[in-house]
Amino acid sequence: MIGNMIYAHISGVRERILGMPEQKNIPTQCFNELLEHYLSIGWQPTYEYAGPDAWIDYGRVHLKRGNNVLRFRWTNYDEGSVAGRRTDLEDITRHIHEKCGPQAASAD
């Protein structure tokens, strides 16, 4: 349990240090639809946060397809975000704008 919480924190720090592009402030409904969409088109989960507050206060899942990895993160305060390669985030941004409207998220 504690190990999951530490791993989740370290993963977020690593993304900021590496300067991974991130799509932020994705409304919860849109975030859930986006995550389901990527699972349905063949992205495989490689990690899911399983702490005591999983998907209540905090949620995280990493999806992988080929060499590409997307890191989905959700908090009850900031709502959803996705970090990954710039080309993958362009597709995510397009999907968010089509499904949830252009005001639904902000890029980092």
N, C-alpha and C positions, 0 to 999 in steps of 0.2 A: 504494500500500500504506500508506504513512505517512498520506496524506490520509484514507483510510478510518478509520484508528485515531483520528485527531484528530476527525473528524466524529462518530464514535461517542461519544467522550468529551464533546464539546460538546453533543450531543443529550441525554445524561444530565444534564448540568449545567442545561440549559435547562428540562428537566422539573422538576427540584427547585426552581429559581428561580420558575417559573410556578405551582408548587404543584399540579401535575397529580395527581389521585388515582391511586393505584397499588395493584395487587394483587400482593403479594410472596410469596416462599417457596413457589412452586408447584413441586411435585416434577417432575423431568425428564419422566417418563412422561406425567404429566397435562399438562404444558406442551406437549409434542409433540402430544398428542391435541387440545388446545385450538387450537393453531395450525393443524393440519390441518382442524379443524372450521370455523374462520373462513374459510379458503381455499375450502373446499367449498361454503360458503353465499354466495359471491360477493364477498368482500372481496379487493381487488387489492393485490398488493405494490407499494410505491412506492420502497422502499429495502431493501437487504440488505447487512449488513456482509460485506466480502469480504477482510478482512485475513488474514495468514498463519495466525492461530489461529482462524479462523472455525469455529464450532461444535465446537471442541476445548476451548478455554478460554473463549471468548466468542462469543456470537451475538446478532444484532439484526436484526429485520425490522419495517418499518412497513407496516401494511395500511390501505387507505382504501376507504370506501364512501360515496358522496355527499360530504358535508362532514365526515364523521367519520373520525378517524384513531386507530388503536390502535398502540402501540409495544411490541412483544414484545422482551424482552431475556432472555438466558440466560447464566449463568456457571457454571463447574464448581464454584464455591464456594457461591454463593447460590442456585443453580438458577434457576427462571424467575420473571419478573415481567411484568406488562402495565400500561401507563399509557394513560390516555385520558379521555374524558368520563365523568362520574359515571354517567350513564344506561347507557352501554355497559359500564362496569365492574360494574354491578348484574347485567347479563345474564351476564357472565363469571363472577362469583361464584356465581351460581345454577348455571351449567354445571359449574363445578369441584366444588361441593358434591354435585351429582347424580352426576357421573362418578367423583369421587375421594374423596368424603367431606368432611364439614365441617371437619376438622382439616388439610386439604390446603394451605391458603394463609392469608395474613393481609392485611388491608386496611391501607392507609396513610392 
